């Protein structure tokens, strides 16, 4: 007698295996969250290996330049507040108190700094970009011949100009995106 149950498809098995791998990967990411220093040290080691690859292979400068531009973009998003105080579209929401605001005058109340790009996502996307760039250095199609000193000079000019603009924005709206150097208040024991 024939069974009425349909035969399992091979695609369902592949999908189940893929979702199991994805859950395992997410569990590893979740476990790495509290180890900020070790995560950044490993990313630093990856970027050193990447630049050693670029230096020793004497090529793939355009890949390194693209990685530099992407990391600069991530860093700027990490420094910026989630809700930009210079944006006029958020003024009504900020006045209601529904959105966190940064103080613009001495008598305003301090609201906590919320980053546009949280630290973990900054680390994750930077590490992922470095790994992708390192992989690209093994394919000759990405080895576009360029005069690399011009790329380095242009990247430094771009870095200086964007950081100057970001620092002016930080001074104008009086916020500091880092926690070191800030005053810590303790609870009064009396």
N, C-alpha and C positions, 0 to 999 in steps of 0.2 A: 504494500500500500504506500502511496506517495505522500510525502510530507507537504503540508500547506505553507510551511514557513519558507520565505525566499532565501536563496543562498546569499551569504554575506559577500559584498562586493570588495574587490581589492582596494578600491579607493577609500572605503571606510576604515580599513586597517591602516592605511597610510595616514589618514587624517587623525586617527586615534593615536598613532605613534607620534605624529607631529605635535599634537596638543600635549602629550605627555612630556616631550622634550621641552616645549615652551613653558610648561609649569615648573619643570626642574630648573630651567634657566632663570625664571622669575624668582624662584626660591633662593637661588644663589645670589641674585642681585639684592634681594631683601636682607639676606644675611650679611652682605657687605656694607650695608648702610651705616652702621655705627663706626666703622673703621675708616674715618676720613683721611687720616695721615697715610695709612697704607695704600688706600686707593690712589691718592695723588702721587705717592712715590712710585707706584707701578706705572701710572700714566707718564710720569717723568722719565722713567726707564724706557718706556715704549718710544717716546719722542726722541730720546738720545739714540736708540737703535735705528729709528727712522732716519735721523740726520746722518748717522754713520753710514747708512746704506746710500744716501744721496751723495755724501762726500766720497766714498770709496768707488761708487759706480760712475761718478762724474756725469750724471745725467738726471733726468726726471725733475728738472728745476721748476717746471710749470706745475707739477703735482705738489711740490713743496710750497710754492707760492699760493696755490689754491687752498692748501691746508692752513697756511698762515692767515689768509683772509678770513677763512671760516672760523678759526680759533679767535681771531680778533672780534668777529661779529658775536661769537658766544660770550666773550669776556665783556663786551659792552652791554649785552643783555643781562649779564650777571650783575653789573654795576648799577643798572637803572632800576628805579622803583616800578612796581607793578602798575601803579596808577600815576602817570606823569602829572605833576602839579602844573605844568605849563599848558596842558591840554584844556582848552575852554569847554569842550564837550562834556567833561566830567564835573564841571563846576557845580551844577545843580545837584548831582548825586553827592558830592563832597559836602555841600552845605547841609544836606539832610543828615549827614553822619553815617550814611549807609556804606560809604567807601572810605577806607583809611586815607588820611591826608598827612602831608608833611607840613611842619610849621613854616610860615613865611615871615612872621613877625615875632618879636621877643615875647609878647604876652600870650601867644597861642599855645595850646596844649600839645604835648608831644604825642605822636601816634607812632606805633612801631613800624620799622622799615620792612616792607615786604618786597622781595626781589621779583623782577620780571622773569628771571630764570633762576630757579632754586639751585643750590650747590650740587645736589645729587644729579640733577638733569644736566648741569654744566659738565660735571665729570663724565657722565655716561656718554653724552654726545661728543665730547672732545676725544675720549678714548676710542669710541666707535670710528670717528673721522680719522684718527691716526692709524688705526688698523686697516681701514679701507685704503688710505693713502699708501701705506706700506705694501699692501697687496697690489696696488696699481704700479708700483715700481718694478714688478716682476714681468710686466707686459711691455713690449717694445713700442706698442702703438701709443702709449702715453709719454714716450720719450721725445717730446717736441723740442727741436733745437732752438734755443733762445740764448741771448746774452745775459747770463744770470746776474751780473752786477747791477744792471738796470732794474731788474725785479727786486733785488734786495733794497736798493735805494728807494724805489717807489713804495715798497712795503713800509719802510721806516718813515717816510714822509706821511703816508696814510695813517700810520700809528700815532705819530706826533699830532697831526691835525685832529684826528678823532678824539684822542685823549684830552687834548686842550679843550675841545668843545664840551666833552663830558665833565671835566673838572670845573669849567665855568658854570655849567648847569648845576653841579653839586654845590658850588659856592653860592650861586644865586638863590637856590631853594633850600639851602642850609641842611643838607643831609649827608651822612657818612655811611656808606654801605658796609663798613667793616665793624666788627664788635670790639676789636682791640683798641685800647685807648679811650674807650667810653667809660663814664663813671658808673660804678656799680653801687646800688643801694642795698643795705642790709636791714633786716627787720629789727626794730628796737626791742630788746629783751625785757624792758620794764613793763 
